[in-house]
């Protein structure tokens, strides 16, 4: 019978394979796109809040919230492990809900958001990428979900 110590090399090899799979190809592209959105949303929100916050505080706070979501998604998508996986799912899921909610609000009650946010009009100002990106992100996360039975203590940076 194998002890926990003898099984560790097998688990480490599986973790290494998971890191390699997530850090190459489409996964790397996804992290890069999220990184670009994290930078652009942060810059946009920072500029809006610093220069014209009084004009549309709700819209600018939503832009800042979007920036935080994109930052969290970028970081957690780039890491391996079950905790990072579930944080990624949460961040990308919140992003999808935010895009749909803000998109609907911006169409149904434009006076509530007199200035555009990152998610206004379902991301129209960004070529609708904010609407498509979380759908693609959730699909990718589903396709690269961790092995059944992996414990949170097995997370690796």
N, C-alpha and C positions, 0 to 999 in steps of 0.2 A: 504494500500500500504506500502511495506517495504522500509525503508530508507537504505542507505549504511551501517549504523552502525549495523542494524539488520542482514544484509547479511554477514558481516565479519566472524562470527563464522562458517558459512557454508563453506566459502572460505578457512578459516584456516584449517578446517577439511579435505577439499579436498587436500590442500597443504600437510598436514601431511600424508595423504594416499599416495600421489605421492612420497614424500620423503621415506616413508616406502617401497614402491614398488621398487624404484630405488636403495635403499641401501641394498637390500637383494638378495639372490639367484644369478642368472646369472649376474645381474647388479653389484653386489659386486665383482664377479669374473672378469668381464670386467674391472672395475676400477683397480683391483689388477694387471692384466696383463699389462694394460697401465702404471701403476706405475713402474713395473719391467722394461718395455721398456724405460721409462723416465730415470730411474737410469742408465741402461746399456748404452743407447745412450749418455747420458751426460758424463759418465765416459770414454767411447770410444773417443768421440769428444775431451774431455779435454786432454786426454793422447796424441792423435794424434796431436792436435794443439800445445801442450806444447813441444813435443819431436821431431816431424818431419814435421812441417808445410810446409817447403820449398819443400818437396818431391812431395806433391800433394795438393796444397792449395784449389783447387775447391772441391775435394773429402772431405777434412776435414771440410770445411765450410758447405757442404751439410750434413755431419754427425751432426754438431752443429745445423743446421736448423731442422733436424729430431728430435733432442733432445728437442728443444723448442716446436715443434709441439706435441710431446708425453707428455711433462709437461703440456701444455695447455689442451690437451685432458683429461689427468688424473684429473686435478683440476675441469674442467667444467663438466665432467661426474659424479663426486662425488657430485656436487651441484644440487639443484632443482631450478626451475624457468625458465621462458621463455628465459631470456638472456643467462643463462647457457646452456639451450638446444640449442639455435642457435649458440652459441660459440662452443659447442660440435660438432654440425653438420659441422661447418666451419673447425674446426681443423681436424676432422676425414676425411672430404672430401679433404682437402689439403694433408693429409697423403696419401690417395688413389692416388691422382694425382701425388704426389711426388714419390711414389713407382713405379707407372707405367712409369713415365717419366725417372727417374733415371735407372730403370730396362732396359728400351729400349735403353737409351744412353750407358749403360755399356755393352750391347750386340752388338749394331750397331757401336759404336766408342769407343772401350776399351782404346784407347790412351788418350782420354779426361779425363778419370777417371782411372789413373794408379794404384791407391790404392782403395780398397773397401770402400764403405760407408755402413751405416746401410741398405740402400735401394738398393744397387747394386745387380744385378741379381735377381731383384724382392724379395730381402730379403733372398737369398739363404743361406747366412752365419748364418741366424737365423731360419733355417728350414722353410722358406717361410711364417713364421708367420706375418711379416710385410705386406705381400700381402693379407692374409686372414683376419687379424685383422680389417682393416678399413671396409671391406665388412660386417663383423659380427657387427661391431660397428654401421654402418649406418642402418643396419637392426634392431638392438636393439633400436636405437634412434627412428626409424620410428614407431616401436611397442609401444614406451613409449612417444609419442609426447604429449605436453601439451594440455589441454582442449582448444577448440576453444573459442576465445574471451578473453583469459587470457591476461592481460596487463603487459608490462614490469615492471610497478611500483609494481606489485604483487610478484616480485622476493623476495626470502628469502635466506639467507646464508645457 
